[in-house]
Amino acid sequence: MDFDPTQEQCAALDGWARFVDRDLVPVVQPFNDQAFTPEVAHRLMAMMSPYGVGCGWLPEDSGGAGLDFLTSGLLFEALALRSPDAAGLAWVAEGAALKVYANGSDEIKRRYLPGMLLGKVIGCSAISEPGMGSSVREMRTRAVRDGKNFRITGEKTWCSNATVADVMIVMAKTDEKEFSMFLIDRREHGFESREINKLGLNGWPLGQVLLDDVVVPEENLLGKLGSGMRETMKGFNRSRCFVSTLALGIARAALDEAIQYAQQRSQFGKPIAGHQLVQAMLAQMATDLAASQLLVYRALAMMAQGKPCELEASIAKSFATEAAQRVASTAIQVFGAAGITKDLSIERHFRNARMLTIPDGTTQINQLIIGRKLTGIDAFS
């Protein structure tokens, strides 16, 4: 298997990395400890769109960049090296655009897709609910038909991009065992959202949403009535892969900073990089990162080829996010006391990495998925 990037991928990554360092980093830096405002989020999305980030998964004939998932993943990894918050913002918005493209009526696509692909309209998805955890079928949000409309009532939480989103893809019960997806327009239909304060990834908005008898026309149903669960589950493999690209970027940033510090910091008459235990820590960090990259790239490549990859995506997600934690924690150890101060970015890498073991299936949920694929026995019930 050839793991070398193609000439096209190298060219795209080179131009993208220069853009991120030159133009995007100055915009995101003030938001290391606070969520992007709607204005900044829209500015970032519009800046990233020409490079295929936020619009890469959709075909060119729809206005997207038509990137394969591996190329897109490499772009997201490079972005997460500098700003995992901006990467998360774009990844969630891109997923919402893909749902509209795959399931929306011609009218819905005409109204919303152009703006979503240009970064003018930011989307998000609303699935999780208070007390629901990983058991998606226990959701309580309901959509009740009222003539040619649906009335949607419920509460959603852990919704990435919620406080900056213009449109929200909401999954709701339309019958006792039937779930459907709806597009809700913040300005047209209205929904309330509030920011959730969290451990890390503080620039990336994360919100709670209240839906109080929100009325949407039946045209805003995405896909067929009752198809919401199937469409939602299809997106989890993709989400697990792209959460993993954020972990790769964070781990790479922590490793790079640890190497640089070890080369510059002197102790006992020589750089600490010359001490065996420090070299051992750096070697283990590099090994964790390399193994994570191989697992993530394999899952992305399979997804790009249209192959089933539930097992590979769960392996990549569970390993890469846990490995990023180990790498960032060891980087703090290399820095010593300096690593725990907020004056340096290394402690933020650790907090950011810790966040990624939770979304789109915790490490433990992904282990159950792996176990089910290996044995054919379901341990969820």
C-alpha positions in Angstrom: 0.0 0.0 0.0 1.4 3.4 -1.0 1.2 6.0 1.8 3.0 8.7 0.0 0.7 11.7 -0.9 0.2 12.4 -4.6 1.6 15.4 -6.3 -1.8 17.0 -6.2 -2.2 16.3 -2.5 1.3 17.8 -1.8 0.5 20.9 -3.7 -2.9 21.3 -2.0 -1.3 20.8 1.5 1.5 23.2 0.8 -0.7 26.0 -0.2 -3.2 25.2 2.6 -0.4 25.2 5.3 0.9 28.6 4.1 -2.6 30.1 4.1 -3.4 28.7 7.6 -0.2 30.2 9.1 -0.4 33.5 7.3 -4.1 34.3 7.3 -6.1 32.0 9.6 -4.0 31.8 12.7 -4.2 35.5 13.5 -8.0 35.2 13.3 -8.3 32.2 15.7 -5.7 33.1 18.3 -7.9 35.4 20.3 -10.3 32.5 20.7 -8.2 30.0 22.4 -10.2 30.4 25.6 -13.6 31.5 24.3 -16.0 30.4 21.6 -15.9 31.9 18.1 -18.6 34.6 17.7 -21.0 34.1 14.9 -19.2 36.9 12.9 -15.8 35.2 13.3 -17.2 31.8 12.6 -18.7 33.0 9.3 -15.5 34.8 8.4 -13.4 31.6 9.0 -15.8 29.4 7.0 -15.7 31.9 4.1 -11.8 32.0 4.3 -11.5 28.2 4.3 -14.0 27.4 1.6 -11.8 28.2 -1.5 -9.4 25.5 -0.2 -12.1 22.8 0.0 -12.4 22.8 3.8 -16.1 23.1 4.7 -17.2 22.1 1.2 -14.8 19.3 0.1 -17.0 16.3 0.5 -19.6 17.5 -2.0 -19.1 16.9 -5.8 -18.1 19.8 -8.0 -21.4 19.8 -9.9 -23.1 20.8 -6.6 -20.7 23.6 -6.0 -18.4 21.6 -3.7 -14.7 20.9 -4.1 -15.2 17.2 -4.9 -12.3 16.0 -2.7 -11.8 12.4 -1.8 -12.0 11.7 2.0 -8.3 11.0 2.4 -7.3 14.3 0.8 -9.9 16.1 2.9 -8.6 14.3 6.0 -5.1 15.5 5.3 -6.3 19.1 5.0 -8.2 18.8 8.3 -5.1 17.3 10.0 -3.0 20.2 8.8 -5.6 22.7 10.1 -5.8 20.9 13.5 -2.1 21.3 13.9 -2.7 25.1 14.2 -6.3 25.3 15.2 -8.4 22.2 16.1 -11.2 24.6 16.9 -11.4 25.9 13.4 -11.1 22.3 12.1 -14.1 21.3 14.3 -16.2 24.2 13.1 -15.6 23.3 9.5 -16.0 19.6 9.9 -19.4 19.9 11.5 -20.6 22.5 9.0 -19.4 20.3 6.2 -21.3 17.3 7.6 -24.5 19.3 7.7 -24.1 20.4 4.1 -23.6 16.8 3.1 -26.8 15.8 4.8 -28.7 18.6 2.9 -27.1 17.5 -0.4 -27.9 13.8 0.1 -31.4 14.1 1.6 -32.8 17.5 0.8 -35.4 18.3 -1.9 -34.4 20.3 -4.9 -35.9 23.4 -3.4 -34.1 22.9 0.0 -30.8 22.4 -1.9 -31.4 25.4 -4.0 -32.1 27.6 -1.0 -29.3 26.4 1.4 -26.5 24.6 -0.4 -24.8 27.5 -2.2 -24.5 29.5 1.0 -23.3 26.5 3.0 -20.6 25.7 0.5 -19.4 29.3 0.4 -19.3 29.5 4.2 -22.1 32.1 4.3 -24.5 29.7 6.0 -23.2 27.5 8.8 -24.9 24.3 9.7 -24.9 21.9 12.6 -26.5 18.6 13.6 -28.7 18.1 16.7 -28.9 14.5 17.9 -27.9 14.1 21.5 -30.2 15.0 24.4 -29.9 15.4 28.1 -29.8 12.0 29.8 -29.7 10.1 26.4 -26.0 9.4 26.3 -25.0 7.0 23.5 -28.4 5.4 23.3 -29.7 7.4 20.4 -33.1 5.6 20.3 -34.0 7.0 23.7 -34.4 10.6 22.4 -37.5 12.4 23.4 -37.6 15.3 20.9 -40.8 14.9 18.9 -42.0 16.2 15.5 -45.8 16.1 15.2 -47.5 16.6 11.9 -49.9 19.5 11.8 -51.4 19.8 8.3 -48.5 20.6 5.9 -46.2 21.4 8.8 -44.4 19.7 11.6 -44.3 21.0 15.2 -41.0 20.1 16.8 -40.5 20.2 20.6 -37.6 19.0 22.7 -34.1 19.8 24.0 -30.8 18.9 22.4 -27.4 19.1 23.9 -23.7 18.7 23.0 -24.5 20.3 19.6 -21.2 21.5 18.0 -21.6 24.8 16.2 -25.1 25.4 17.8 -24.5 28.9 18.9 -23.1 30.1 15.5 -25.3 28.0 13.2 -27.8 29.4 10.8 -29.4 26.1 10.1 -29.7 23.0 12.2 -30.3 19.4 11.1 -32.5 18.0 13.9 -33.4 14.3 14.4 -36.8 13.8 16.1 -39.3 11.1 16.8 -42.2 11.1 14.3 -43.6 7.8 15.7 -42.7 5.6 18.7 -40.0 3.8 16.7 -39.6 6.2 13.8 -37.0 8.9 13.6 -36.8 11.7 10.9 -34.5 14.5 10.1 -35.6 18.1 9.7 -33.8 21.3 8.6 -34.6 24.2 11.0 -33.7 27.7 9.9 -32.7 29.9 12.9 -34.0 33.1 11.4 -37.1 31.7 9.7 -38.3 29.1 12.3 -36.4 30.0 15.4 -34.5 28.0 18.0 -32.7 29.1 21.2 -29.1 28.0 21.9 -26.7 28.7 24.7 -22.9 28.0 24.9 -21.7 25.1 27.1 -18.4 25.9 29.0 -16.0 23.0 28.7 -12.5 21.7 29.4 -10.9 22.3 26.0 -11.5 23.1 22.4 -12.9 26.4 23.8 -12.9 28.2 20.4 -15.1 25.6 18.8 -18.7 26.4 19.8 -20.7 23.7 21.6 -24.3 24.4 22.7 -27.5 23.4 24.2 -30.7 23.9 22.1 -34.3 24.4 23.1 -37.0 23.7 20.6 -40.3 25.0 21.9 -43.1 24.1 19.4 -41.0 25.1 16.4 -43.1 24.9 13.2 -41.4 23.9 10.0 -43.0 23.1 6.7 -43.1 19.5 5.5 -40.7 20.5 2.7 -38.0 20.7 5.4 -38.1 17.0 6.0 -34.7 15.6 4.9 -35.1 12.3 3.3 -38.2 10.1 3.8 -40.3 10.0 6.9 -38.6 7.5 9.3 -35.3 7.5 7.5 -33.5 9.7 10.1 -31.9 7.0 12.2 -30.4 5.2 9.2 -29.0 8.4 7.7 -27.6 9.5 11.1 -25.9 6.2 11.7 -24.3 6.3 8.2 -22.6 9.5 9.2 -20.9 8.2 12.3 -18.1 6.4 10.4 -17.2 9.7 8.7 -17.5 11.6 11.9 -15.2 9.2 13.7 -12.6 9.5 11.0 -12.6 13.3 11.1 -12.6 13.5 14.9 -9.4 11.4 14.5 -7.8 13.9 12.1 -8.2 16.6 14.9 -6.4 14.2 17.3 -3.6 13.8 14.7 -3.1 17.6 14.4 -3.1 18.1 18.2 -0.6 15.2 18.8 1.7 16.6 16.0 1.6 20.0 17.6 2.5 18.6 21.0 5.3 16.5 19.7 6.8 19.3 17.6 6.8 21.6 20.6 8.3 19.0 22.8 11.1 18.3 20.4 11.9 22.0 20.0 11.9 22.5 23.8 14.1 19.5 24.4 16.7 20.8 21.9 16.8 24.2 23.4 16.4 23.5 27.2 19.7 22.7 28.9 20.2 20.8 32.1 23.3 19.2 33.6 25.5 20.8 30.9 23.7 19.7 27.8 20.3 20.0 26.0 17.7 17.7 27.7 17.3 16.1 24.3 20.6 14.4 25.0 19.2 12.6 28.1 18.1 9.0 27.5 14.8 9.2 29.3 13.8 12.3 27.4 14.6 10.6 24.1 12.6 7.6 25.2 9.6 9.9 25.8 9.9 11.6 22.4 10.3 8.2 20.7 7.1 6.9 22.3 5.2 10.1 21.3 6.4 9.7 17.7 5.4 6.1 17.7 1.9 6.8 19.0 1.5 9.5 16.3 2.8 7.3 13.5 0.5 4.4 14.5 -2.5 6.8 14.7 -1.8 8.2 11.3 -1.7 4.8 9.7 -5.0 3.7 11.3 -6.7 7.0 10.4 -5.4 7.1 6.8 -6.5 3.5 6.3 -10.1 4.3 7.4 -10.2 7.4 5.3 -8.9 5.6 2.2 -11.5 2.8 2.6 -14.2 5.5 3.0 -12.9 7.2 -0.1 -13.2 3.9 -2.0 -16.8 3.4 -0.8 -15.8 0.3 1.2 -17.5 -0.6 4.5 -15.3 0.7 7.3 -17.2 0.6 10.6 -14.5 -1.6 12.2 -11.6 0.5 10.8 -13.2 3.8 11.7 -13.8 2.7 15.3 -10.3 1.4 15.7 -8.9 4.6 14.3 -11.1 6.8 16.5 -10.5 4.9 19.8 -6.7 4.6 19.2 -5.9 8.0 17.8 -7.9 10.0 20.4 -6.4 8.1 23.3 -2.9 8.3 21.7 -3.3 12.1 21.4 -3.9 12.2 25.1 -0.8 10.2 25.8 1.3 12.4 23.5 0.1 15.6 25.0 0.5 14.4 28.5 4.1 13.2 27.8 4.8 16.6 26.2 3.9 18.2 29.5 6.4 15.9 31.2 9.1 16.9 28.8 8.4 20.6 29.5 8.4 19.9 33.3 7.0 22.8 35.4 6.8 25.0 32.3 4.3 22.6 30.7 1.6 23.2 33.3 1.5 27.0 32.9 -1.0 28.7 30.8 1.8 30.9 29.4 2.6 28.1 26.9 0.3 26.2 24.6 1.3 22.7 25.7 -1.3 22.4 28.5 -4.0 23.5 26.1 -3.0 20.6 23.7 -3.6 18.2 26.6 -7.1 19.7 27.4 -8.0 19.7 23.7 -6.9 16.1 23.3 -8.9 15.0 26.3 -12.0 16.3 24.7 -11.8 14.1 21.7 -12.3 10.7 23.5 -16.0 11.6 24.1 -17.8 12.7 20.9 -19.1 10.4 18.1 -18.8 7.4 20.4 -16.6 7.4 23.5 -13.6 5.1 23.5 -15.6 2.5 25.3 -18.5 2.7 22.8 -16.1 2.3 20.0 -14.5 -0.7 21.8 -18.0 -2.3 21.9 -18.4 -1.7 18.2 -15.0 -3.3 17.5 -16.0 -6.3 19.7 -19.3 -6.7 17.9 -17.6 -6.7 14.5 -15.0 -9.2 15.7 -17.4 -11.6 17.4 -20.8 -11.0 15.8 -22.2 -10.6 19.3 -23.8 -7.3 20.4 -22.8 -6.2 23.9 -24.9 -3.0 23.8 -28.1 -4.6 25.1 
